[in-house]
Amino acid sequence: MFRLMRKAQSTLEYVIILAAIIGAVVALSAGIKSRLGASYNSLGDKMQNKIETVNFGG
């Protein structure tokens, strides 16, 4: 009986650790996604400014 309870406890510990890792990955991916979008927007704005400078010669 004790052996069965110990195995269930070990399994539960692995499940909890896995859930924590998955939660961390989800949280980090949300932060990376927003920063990546901001970088793309900034790059697009810079490219647009350069195109306007070349087109209008100024």
C-alpha positions, 0 to 999 in steps of 0.5 A: 500500500505504501509503495502505491501511495509513494508512486502516486506521489511521485507522479503528482510531483512530476505533473506539478513540475510540468504544469509550472514549466508550461505556465512559465513558457506561456507567460514568456511567450506572451511577453515575447510576442508583444515585444516582437510586435513592437519591434516590427512596428518600429522597423516598419515606421523607420522604413516608411520614413526612409522611403518618404525621404528618398521619394521627396528628396529631403 
